[in-house]
Amino acid sequence: MNLPIQTPGIPDLCMRPWTPEDLDDLLRYADNPKIAANLTDAFPSPYTKEAGLAFIARVSAQQPNQILAVSLSGRAIGSAGVHVKEDISRLNAELGYFLGEPYWGRGIMSGVVKTMIRYGFDTFPIERIYARPFPFNIASQRILEKAGMKLEAVIPNSLIKNGVVMDERIYAIRRSDMKER
């Protein structure tokens, strides 16, 4: 699949590789405790310039790209990626994403997630894409469901975020599910 990828439903919205010119936009949206609250602890908070530079360098070196910028009218407003797993899990990729808070509730991520699922299956030799939204992130769960992902498992008391123990929810879609669509 060639980049950039137009995202259906919203004019001027596309998925494209991150560039060094995106650093200011990345810092503007990623340095937000509300964003960090919905991501793994590996996501830095506060989000520093050094973290942004390291992120852009790391994802720019990937070939093919696993993590793309969510771009609206040429400006990076978020990020989405299919993180391909290794070893015995190499047929799987974990979907992850964030969107700058000013853009929440506009339907942007529904199109982005659908686009990333198609990109993941078209680009990588994987059979399954999964996501693990926190149980309190109902909006993210709805986005995954709209994209055709199904709740595969709930693992009680298996995650901890900000000192709170919670259930892990695993949503997934398989390559074979895409053929049925």
TORZA-722732 format. One record per residue (C-alpha): residue number from 1; x, y, z; residue in one letter. Coordinates in nm, 4 decimals. Layout:
BEGIN
   seq          x          y          z   type
   NUM          X          Y          Z      A
...
! end
This chain:
BEGIN
   seq          x          y          z   type
     1     0.0000     0.0000     0.0000      M
     2     0.1480     0.3338    -0.1049      N
     3     0.1807     0.6221     0.1389      L
     4     0.0219     0.8613     0.2104      P
     5    -0.3126     0.6852     0.2492      I
     6    -0.6276     0.8944     0.2263      Q
     7    -0.8603     0.8233     0.5171      T
     8    -1.2248     0.7936     0.4135      P
     9    -1.4871     1.0308     0.5453      G
    10    -1.2853     1.3435     0.6215      I
    11    -1.1304     1.5562     0.3460      P
    12    -0.7614     1.6393     0.3958      D
    13    -0.7133     1.3518     0.6448      L
    14    -0.4453     1.0971     0.5616      C
    15    -0.1966     0.8557     0.7135      M
    16     0.1655     0.9244     0.6243      R
    17     0.5181     0.8689     0.7546      P
    18     0.6428     1.0878     1.0399      W
    19     0.9013     1.3519     0.9452      T
    20     1.1325     1.5740     1.1534      P
    21     0.9100     1.8688     1.0576      E
    22     0.6308     1.7089     1.2663      D
    23     0.8170     1.7533     1.5965      L
    24     0.6289     2.0646     1.7122      D
    25     0.2908     1.9074     1.6345      D
    26     0.3923     1.5847     1.8088      L
    27     0.4953     1.7740     2.1214      L
    28     0.1788     1.9879     2.1126      R
    29    -0.0537     1.6848     2.1207      Y
    30     0.1505     1.4103     2.2889      A
    31     0.2452     1.6168     2.5935      D
    32    -0.0977     1.5775     2.7522      N
    33    -0.1697     1.3702     3.0653      P
    34    -0.5090     1.2746     2.9161      K
    35    -0.3288     1.1124     2.6217      I
    36    -0.0760     0.9336     2.8445      A
    37    -0.3571     0.8045     3.0689      A
    38    -0.4884     0.5928     2.7801      N
    39    -0.1542     0.4498     2.6649      L
    40     0.1037     0.2123     2.8095      T
    41     0.3612     0.3358     3.0582      D
    42     0.6209     0.3279     2.7776      A
    43     0.4577     0.6471     2.6454      F
    44     0.6502     0.9292     2.8163      P
    45     0.4677     1.1778     3.0333      S
    46     0.5631     1.4551     3.0278      P
    47     0.6419     1.4157     2.6578      Y
    48     0.9751     1.5900     2.6044      T
    49     1.1511     1.7185     2.2954      K
    50     1.4109     1.4417     2.3417      E
    51     1.1336     1.1784     2.3474      A
    52     0.9805     1.3280     2.0324      G
    53     1.3113     1.3339     1.8457      L
    54     1.3846     0.9730     1.9447      A
    55     1.0341     0.8627     1.8405      F
    56     1.0525     1.0278     1.4991      I
    57     1.4014     0.8855     1.4358      A
    58     1.2919     0.5347     1.5383      R
    59     0.9708     0.5225     1.3341      V
    60     1.1292     0.6906     1.0313      S
    61     1.3870     0.4110     1.0162      A
    62     1.1217     0.1379     0.9946      Q
    63     1.0753    -0.0156     0.6521      Q
    64     0.7972    -0.0637     0.5874      P
    65     0.6546     0.1894     0.8297      N
    66     0.4682     0.0407     1.1258      Q
    67     0.3716     0.3746     1.2810      I
    68     0.2177     0.6582     1.0803      L
    69     0.1204     1.0174     1.1495      A
    70    -0.2474     1.1050     1.1451      V
    71    -0.2301     1.4132     0.9255      S
    72    -0.5012     1.6752     0.8763      L
    73    -0.4300     1.9404     0.6138      S
    74    -0.0602     1.8504     0.6335      G
    75    -0.0319     1.8812     1.0139      R
    76     0.0299     1.5813     1.2410      A
    77    -0.2603     1.5580     1.4882      I
    78    -0.2005     1.2059     1.6155      G
    79    -0.0406     0.8718     1.5494      S
    80    -0.1448     0.5163     1.4700      A
    81     0.0560     0.2011     1.4322      G
    82     0.0491    -0.1713     1.3832      V
    83     0.3308    -0.3052     1.5966      H
    84     0.4284    -0.6372     1.4386      V
    85     0.5262    -0.8938     1.6988      K
    86     0.8245    -1.1297     1.6806      E
    87     0.9179    -1.4931     1.7297      D
    88     0.6200    -1.7243     1.7870      I
    89     0.3829    -1.4234     1.7853      S
    90     0.5024    -1.2948     1.4472      R
    91     0.1625    -1.3507     1.2828      L
    92     0.0181    -1.0803     1.5115      N
    93     0.0371    -0.7029     1.5321      A
    94    -0.0853    -0.4775     1.8107      E
    95    -0.2795    -0.1711     1.7051      L
    96    -0.2079     0.1461     1.8968      G
    97    -0.3121     0.5060     1.8418      Y
    98    -0.3647     0.8483     1.9888      F
    99    -0.5284     1.1661     1.8678      L
   100    -0.4717     1.5213     1.9873      G
   101    -0.7396     1.6217     2.2364      E
   102    -0.8795     1.9097     2.0263      P
   103    -0.9808     1.6495     1.7654      Y
   104    -1.1619     1.4055     1.9971      W
   105    -1.5261     1.3297     1.9244      G
   106    -1.5109     1.4194     1.5545      R
   107    -1.5137     1.0649     1.4143      G
   108    -1.1528     1.0876     1.3009      I
   109    -1.0238     0.7757     1.4769      M
   110    -1.2959     0.5507     1.3353      S
   111    -1.1602     0.6120     0.9847      G
   112    -0.7990     0.5971     1.1028      V
   113    -0.8432     0.2583     1.2720      V
   114    -1.0155     0.1093     0.9662      K
   115    -0.7352     0.2459     0.7466      T
   116    -0.4629     0.1074     0.9748      M
   117    -0.6239    -0.2377     0.9840      I
   118    -0.6299    -0.2481     0.6026      R
   119    -0.2726    -0.1121     0.5899      Y
   120    -0.1554    -0.3745     0.8403      G
   121    -0.2980    -0.6672     0.6459      F
   122    -0.1873    -0.5271     0.3086      D
   123     0.1680    -0.4522     0.4252      T
   124     0.2718    -0.7243     0.6695      F
   125     0.2521    -1.1083     0.6664      P
   126     0.0237    -1.1162     0.9698      I
   127    -0.3018    -1.2992     1.0378      E
   128    -0.4353    -1.1031     1.3354      R
   129    -0.4416    -0.7441     1.4585      I
   130    -0.5360    -0.6836     1.8188      Y
   131    -0.5802    -0.3880     2.0518      A
   132    -0.5949    -0.3556     2.4294      R
   133    -0.7998    -0.0513     2.5322      P
   134    -0.8287     0.0170     2.9022      F
   135    -1.1702    -0.0812     3.0433      P
   136    -1.2493     0.2824     3.1252      F
   137    -1.1846     0.3938     2.7647      N
   138    -1.5316     0.3243     2.6271      I
   139    -1.4801     0.5561     2.3282      A
   140    -1.1810     0.3520     2.2115      S
   141    -1.3727     0.0272     2.2549      Q
   142    -1.6520     0.1653     2.0326      R
   143    -1.3995     0.2719     1.7680      I
   144    -1.2560    -0.0814     1.7592      L
   145    -1.6032    -0.2353     1.7331      E
   146    -1.6969     0.0006     1.4456      K
   147    -1.3821    -0.1184     1.2665      A
   148    -1.4984    -0.4797     1.2903      G
   149    -1.2837    -0.5875     1.5839      M
   150    -1.4394    -0.8282     1.8316      K
   151    -1.3810    -0.8628     2.2026      L
   152    -1.1747    -1.1830     2.2282      E
   153    -1.0933    -1.1904     2.5966      A
   154    -1.1204    -1.0189     2.9310      V
   155    -0.8378    -1.1132     3.1652      I
   156    -0.9225    -1.0102     3.5219      P
   157    -0.6842    -0.7948     3.7248      N
   158    -0.3954    -0.8266     3.4801      S
   159    -0.3045    -0.4604     3.4141      L
   160    -0.1961    -0.1740     3.6346      I
   161    -0.2008     0.1906     3.5297      K
   162    -0.1421     0.4823     3.7663      N
   163    -0.1708     0.2460     4.0636      G
   164    -0.5098     0.1057     3.9579      V
   165    -0.5385    -0.2672     3.8885      V
   166    -0.7836    -0.3436     3.6096      M
   167    -0.8984    -0.6069     3.3641      D
   168    -0.7257    -0.6413     3.0292      E
   169    -0.9662    -0.6276     2.7335      R
   170    -0.8400    -0.7726     2.4062      I
   171    -1.0132    -0.6857     2.0788      Y
   172    -0.9005    -0.8478     1.7537      A
   173    -0.9681    -0.8880     1.3860      I
   174    -0.8253    -1.1570     1.1583      R
   175    -0.7220    -1.1478     0.7953      R
   176    -1.0016    -1.3967     0.7200      S
   177    -1.2541    -1.1505     0.8696      D
   178    -1.1427    -0.8946     0.6115      M
   179    -1.2165    -1.1322     0.3248      K
   180    -1.5739    -1.1606     0.4472      E
   181    -1.6223    -0.7815     0.4332      R
! end
